[in-house]
């Protein structure tokens, strides 16, 4: 009997099996969206991470017009909540940024590079406030990352998506580089991993320790 049930389940169409998945989205801002996208696409249960802009008043912002618009560089994470929870994503988020810095992140300064968590309902807000409080206790410092109501999320330009693993050739201050190499150099030079390791030590989930 058990064998028959297992065989029957195995033969279910893929579309029917997909109904059982609990697909959710989360929106966070953690400085350069290239880096946040790179980090969270490593998380088991995350299906997709899209770089974009949110939190401002200007419709259809672009990379060239974001300054002064109130928008943050942010990412929209699509994830399977049966594999990874919203709370787990937020735990990793706070430990992947400097949540004590109100002026930007690492070498990137200005409003568009600030940290934030954007919530869509009371349950998300409660989870975000709990994650923020836990980060404050663990770090022993004030956390300035705001918890904000979600607003329209605008996808960033195509060339920003998956920038960290792109193979196009781009012009940098050090000459023409493959995009993925340029990203690796930028991330190191900006001091992101160094700073989160200084703050969080072994609890920093994405930094090279």
N, C-alpha and C positions, 0 to 999 in steps of 0.2 A: 504493500500500500504506500509506504513512504517513498519507495523508488518511483512509483507511478506519479506521485505528486511532484517530485523533483523534476521528472522528465516533462511533465505538463508545464511547469513554470519555465523551464529552459526553452520551451517552444513558443512562449509568448512573443508576439511581434515586438520589435524594438520600440515602436511608438507607444505601445501599451505599457511597456516597462518604464518608459520615460515619465509617464504620468505620476509614478510613485516618487520621483525626485522632488525635493523641496528647493527650487531655484529661487534665490533672493538676490538683491543688489544692495551694495553699501557704497557710500560716497565719502571720501576722505581727502584732505589736502595735507600734504607733507613736504612742501617745498617743490623742488623740480619734479614734474610729473614723470619724466623719463625714469628717474630713480625709484619712485614709488611703484610704477608699473613693473619695473624689473624685479623689485622685491616681492610683490604680491603674486606675480605669475609663478613664483616658486612654491606657493602654498598648496598643499594637497587639498582638493575640493574646490579650488578656484577655477572657474571655467574660462573667464576672460577678464582682462583689465583694459579699460579704455581711458586714454588721457583726454582731458578736456578742461573746461572753464565753468565755474559756477559761483554763486553768492553775490554777484554784482547787479547793477541796474541796467547795463547796456545790453541790448538784444544782439545776438549773433556776434559775440566778441571774437577777435582773432589774436594771434600771438603779437601782432604789431599794434593792436589797439587796446590791449588789456590794461596797460598802465593807466591808472586813474579811474578805471571803470568799476572798482570795487570787487571785481572777480578774483577768485583764487585759481591758481593752477591746481587741478584736482584730478582724481581718478574715480571712475565708476567700476566697482568690482562686482562681477556676476559670480555667484558661488552656490554650491550645493550645501544647504544647511544640514543635510543628513551626514555630511562628511566633516565640515568645519562650521562652527557656530559664529554668529555675529560677535559675541563676546570674545571669542578666540582671535578673530580678526582685529578687534580693537586692542586687545592685549598686545598683539604683535605691533600694531600701528604705533602706540605710544612709545614702545621701546625701539622703534626704527627712526625716530625723529628726536629733535631737541625741543621738548614741549615747554621748556622754560624761556624760550626765545620768542619775544613778541614782534621782532622786527624783520623776520624772514627765517631762512634756514641756511646754516653753514655759510658758504661764500655768496649765496644768493640773497640779496637784501631787497626789501620793499614789500608792500602789502600783498602782492600776488603770490609771494612765496611763504606767507604765513601758514601755520597749521590750523586745521579745523576738522570737526566731525559734523557731517550734515545728516540730520535724522528725519525720517518720514512719518513716524508715529510715536505714541507714548512709550511703547515697549522698547523701541530703539533709543529713545531719549534716556530711559531709565538705565539701559545697558551701557550707554555712553557715559552717563554720569558716574555709574559704578566703576567703569574702567578708568575714568579720569581720577576718581578718588583713590583707587588702588595704586595708580601710577604715582600719585602724590605721596602716599604712604611709603611706597617702595623706594622712591627717590629721595624723600625727605626735603623736597623743595616745592615751591609754588608752581602749579601747572597753569600756563596761560592759554592753552588751546581751548577755544570756545566750542560749545555744542550749539549748533545753529539749525534752524528749520531748513529742510531741503528746498532748493529752488530749481529752476530749469537748469539742466546739465547740457552744455553744448560740447559736442565732440570737437577736439582739436584737429588741426589740419592733418592730412594723411601722413605727411612726412614725420610727424611727431609719434605716430603709433608704432610701438615696438622699436623705438629708436635704438635701444640698447643692443639689439641683435641685428640691426640692418647691415647690409653689405654694400650699400652705395658709397661712393667716394665723396668726401666732403672737404672743404677748405677750412683749416684750423690755423691757429697762430703758429703751429709747428709744421705747417705745410699740409699737403693733401694726405688724408688718412682714410682708411676704411671706417665707416660710420661706427661700427661696434668698438673699434680701437679708440676712436675719438671719444666715445662715451666713457670707456674705461679710464682714459686719461683724465677727462673732466671730473668724474666721480672721485677719483683719488686726489686730484689737485684741489677740489672743493672741500675736502676734509670731512665728508659725510660719515664714513665708517669710523674714522678716528674719533670724531666727537661723540657718536652714539656709544662707542666702546668706552670712552672716558666716563660717560654718564651712567651707562647701564651694565658695563662689564659683560660677563657671560650671558646676561639676560637679553642682550641685543641679538635679535634672531637672524639678521641678514648680514651683519658685519663680519669681516674676516678678523678673527681675534689673534 
